[in-house]
């Protein structure tokens, strides 16, 4: 009986670890992600909405996202130039992996 209970506990712990691994840790300041990035591979995405343009950048499990009302915003241009210069992959859209080949 003890072993069965221990396995349940471990399975719960494994689920929590997997859940934690699937999270993106967002930073509030762009400079934090810039400094963290070094030579790591990254991804970025631009999402256009009714209130402006949202940029999302992901490097490892660290992410940054911000909405800009003005497409000429200096920070937006700095972020895009950084992503292009680092050869980050531009993501167009997202789809669940199990639906990709359906």
Secondary structure per residue as TSV (DSSP state, phi and psi in degrees):
chain	resnum	aa	ss	phi	psi
A	1	X	-	360.0	-41.8
A	2	X	H	-59.4	-42.9
A	3	X	H	-64.4	-39.4
A	4	X	H	-62.3	-42.9
A	5	X	H	-65.8	-38.5
A	6	X	H	-63.4	-40.6
A	7	X	H	-63.5	-40.9
A	8	X	H	-59.8	-43.3
A	9	X	H	-62.1	-44.2
A	10	X	H	-64.3	-40.3
A	11	X	H	-62.7	-40.9
A	12	X	H	-62.2	-44.0
A	13	X	H	-62.1	-42.2
A	14	X	H	-60.9	-40.9
A	15	X	H	-63.9	-40.3
A	16	X	H	-65.4	-41.9
A	17	X	H	-63.0	-45.1
A	18	X	H	-63.1	-41.3
A	19	X	H	-61.5	-44.5
A	20	X	H	-62.2	-39.5
A	21	X	H	-65.8	-25.0
A	22	X	T	-85.6	-2.5
A	23	X	-	-85.3	148.5
A	24	X	-	-105.7	128.2
A	25	X	E	-88.9	113.5
A	26	X	E	-87.0	136.3
A	27	X	-	-105.2	151.7
A	28	X	S	-87.8	-28.0
A	29	X	-	-109.3	130.8
A	30	X	H	-59.4	-36.8
A	31	X	H	-60.5	-30.2
A	32	X	H	-63.1	-46.2
A	33	X	H	-68.4	-38.8
A	34	X	H	-56.6	-46.7
A	35	X	H	-70.0	-34.7
A	36	X	H	-72.0	-33.0
A	37	X	H	-58.9	-42.5
A	38	X	T	42.5	-121.7
A	39	X	T	-104.7	18.8
A	40	X	-	-73.3	148.3
A	41	X	-	-71.6	142.4
A	42	X	E	-137.0	170.5
A	43	X	E	-134.0	150.5
A	44	X	E	-142.5	157.5
A	45	X	E	-144.7	142.0
A	46	X	E	-114.3	126.8
A	47	X	E	-122.0	121.3
A	48	X	E	-96.1	128.6
A	49	X	E	-130.0	-178.6
A	50	X	T	-67.0	-26.8
A	51	X	T	-100.1	5.1
A	52	X	E	142.0	-155.1
A	53	X	E	-114.8	127.2
A	54	X	E	-105.5	133.9
A	55	X	E	-113.0	137.4
A	56	X	E	-127.6	133.3
A	57	X	E	-129.5	134.0
A	58	X	E	-128.0	126.8
A	59	X	E	-132.1	111.3
A	60	X	T	63.1	-126.9
A	61	X	T	-102.7	10.0
A	62	X	E	-103.2	131.2
A	63	X	E	-132.3	161.5
A	64	X	E	-140.0	136.1
A	65	X	E	-144.4	143.5
A	66	X	E	-156.1	146.9
A	67	X	E	-101.4	137.6
A	68	X	E	-122.8	130.5
A	69	X	S	-80.6	-31.1
A	70	X	-	-108.8	120.0
A	71	X	T	-67.9	-12.6
A	72	X	T	-96.6	9.4
A	73	X	-	-57.9	130.8
A	74	X	H	-58.3	-37.8
A	75	X	H	-66.8	-41.1
A	76	X	H	-59.7	-46.3
A	77	X	H	-64.1	-37.3
A	78	X	H	-63.3	-44.0
A	79	X	H	-63.5	-47.2
A	80	X	H	-64.1	-42.4
A	81	X	H	-62.1	-40.4
A	82	X	H	-60.3	-48.2
A	83	X	H	-63.4	-41.0
A	84	X	H	-68.1	-44.9
A	85	X	H	-64.7	-31.0
A	86	X	T	-86.1	-0.1
A	87	X	T	58.2	39.4
A	88	X	-	-68.4	151.8
A	89	X	E	-84.7	128.5
A	90	X	E	-86.0	123.7
A	91	X	E	-94.8	129.2
A	92	X	-	-83.8	-52.4
A	93	X	-	-152.0	174.0
A	94	X	-	-121.3	144.8
A	95	X	-	-147.9	143.9
A	96	X	-	-62.5	140.5
A	97	X	G	-60.2	-34.8
A	98	X	G	-71.8	-13.7
A	99	X	G	-99.8	-7.9
A	100	X	T	-59.8	-46.8
A	101	X	T	-100.7	18.8
A	102	X	-	-80.2	360.0
